[in-house]
Amino acid sequence: MSQLEKILIIDDEVQIRRLLEITLSASGYKVYEASTAKEGCVLAASVSPSLIILDLGLPDADGQDVLLRLREWYTNPIIILSVRNSEDDIVRALDSGANDYLTKPFRTGELLARMRAASRKTEGEQEAVLDFGDLRIDLSRHLVILKDVIIKLTTTEYSLLVLLAKNEDRVLTHAFILKEVWGYHYADQPQCLRVFVAQLRKKIEEDPARPRYLITEPGIGYRFRGE
């Protein structure tokens, strides 16, 4: 993100808001704060933030419901920052449109990195070529090039790789990937996804057992690591 971009924090904990305000302001962001869901939704509509940091434990509404309401119109990144660390909460938030999920307590450096990753993904959605150093994906020609060699992928393998790469550093749940690549009737068949991820790793990873790009998030899904 460039400097002075607007960040909205929706969190009822004064200490967390203060910590984030100090950290983000020092990094060149303009920070807006809300302590309730109602105030947060009003600010989101009025200031048009570049990114929203959303807590799930708000006093007047559940953050999961706030996320759904925001996603009816808000298209920029939303990062969940919550004390809730259950797999169900994380999967539900990611399936509802959150770009990322961090649990409290958190490291400010990691949050800033996640924010930059979410921003890069949004800014790069229209790029014709996704470039990750040794690995390049030419979207206009439907080509995957690894170390200057064209890699032969099936249509499904290509679609899976592009989906993950376009969402660089964002955790995608099993159900989300299956619905996006195979359709809703495959949403409960994660074994199909595991097979194709394994095939992709054999083709693009130098060591499939220790992947550089296709990272497993146990019990949740996968993340494409570009850096």
N, C-alpha and C positions, 0 to 999 in steps of 0.2 A: 504494500500500500504506500502511496505517496504521503508526504507530510500534510498535516492539518485535515486529513480525512476524518469524517465524523463517526464516532463509535458510541453506540447506545448500550448502557449497562442497565439491565433490569434485575435487581437483586434487593431483597429486603434487609440484608445484613450491612449495617453502616461501615463496619471494619473492612469488609470485602470491597465495598464501593470505594472507600478511601484508598485502599491499597491499589486497586485498579486505576483509579483516577491519577494517582501519583505516577504509577508505572507507565500508563499510556500517554499521559501528558509529556513525560520525559522523553518518550519515543516519538513525539511530534504529532500526536493525535488530538483532535478536539473531542472532549468527552461530555456526554450527556448522561444523566442518572435518573433512574426511576426506582421507587421502592415498592410499587404495586403493579399488578397486571394492567389495571385501567390506565394508570399514568404512563406505563411503558408503551401501550398500544397508541395512546394519543401522541406521545413523542415520536414514535416510529413513523406515524403518518405526517407529522408536522415538520420534522427536521430531515427526513429521508437519509438515515445513516448509511454509511458504507458497509457496516457490519454491526450485528447485535450480539451481545453476550447475555444469555438468558439463564436465570436460575429456575429450577423446577419448584422449589418450595416457597411460593409467594403467598402472602396473607389472604388475598381476595380471590385467587383462582389457582388451579393446578397449572404448572408451567407447561405440561404436555398439551393442555387445551389451548394455552396461549400460543404455543408453537403452531398448532393447527390453524388458529385464527390468523396469525401473521402470514402463514404460507398461502392463504387465500389470495394475497395480493403482493406480499413482499418477496422480491426475488434475489436480494443480496444475501451474503452468507449469514448464517445464524450458528453460533457456537454455544452449546449447553455447558454450563459450569455449575455443578451440583454436588451436594454431599451424597446423593443417592448413587450407589455403585452396583446395583443389581443388574444382571444381564438383561432382564425384562425391560427395565427402565431405559437402558442404553439402546437396545434394539428398537424399542417403540419410538424413541426420539429420532433415531437415524432413519427409520422407515417413514416418519412423519415429516421429514425434510430438513432435519438438522444437518449441518455440514460436518460437525465434529462434536465430541463429547469429552469433557475433562471432569474429573472428580476432585472435590475438595478434600484435603488441602492440595494445592497445586503449585507448580513452579512457574514463576512469571516468565522466565525465558522460554519455557515450553509453550505457554499460552501465546506469546508473541510469534513464535515459529508457526503455530497452528493458524494464527490469524493471517500470516503472510501466505501460507499455503492455500488457505481458502480464497484469498484475494487473487492469487495467481490463477487458480482454476477458473474463477469468474471472468477475469480479464482475457484468458486464453481460449475461451470456449469457441470463438470464431476463427481461430488460427487454422490455416490449411495444413501445417506440419506441427506435430508434437515432437519436440526435441528433448531427449534425455541423455545427451552425450553419445555413448555408443549405440543407443537405441533411438531410432526415429520412426515415427508413424506418419506417413503421407496420406492425409485424409482424402485429398482430391483424387489420388490415384489408387487408393486402397492398397498401399504397399507398407510392409513392415521391413525396416532395414536395420540389421545388426552388424556393426563394424564394417559398414559398406557392402554387406552381402544381403541380398533380398531373402527373407525368410518366408517359406511357403506355409501359409496357414489356411485352414478351412474357413468357410464363411462364419461359422459359429465361433471358432477360435478368434478370428479377427474382431467380431462384434464384442466378444467378452473383453478382449484386450483394450479396445477403444473405450469401452464403458469405464473400465478401471482407470485407464490413463487420463481420461478427461476429468476424472474425479481424483486427481493426484493428491495423495496424503489425506484423503477422506475415507473413513471406514464405511464400506458398503455391506449391508447385511446380506445373508444368504438369500432371504426371501426377495429383497429388492433386486439383486442381480438376476435371480431366476426369472422374475416377472419381466424385467427389462430385456433380457436376451432370449428367453424361451417362451414367455407368455404366462398368464396367470395359472394355467392348469399344471404348471411345473413348480409352483411356489413351495410345495411341500416335498420336493425331491432333491435335497442337498447333495445326495451321492452323485447325481449327474454333474453338478457343479464341481465337485472334488475331482472327478475324472478329467474334466476339461482344463482345470487349473493345473493339474499334474502334467497334462500334455503340453500346455503352454510353457510351463517351466522347463521342460525338456528342450524346447525349441529356442527359448530366449535367455535362459539363465545359464551362466557359466558353470554353476554348481547347483542343480535343482534342489539338493538337500539343504542348501544354505542360500536361499533366494535373495537376490539384490532388489528385484522389482516387485514381485508378487508376494506380499507379506500376509501370512495368516493371522487373523485376530481370533484367538480361540473362543469357540462358542458363539461368535457374532458374525464373522464374515471375512472379508479381505480388504487390504489397503494396497494401493499402488504407490510405491516409494520411488519418486523421481530423482531425488538428489543422492 
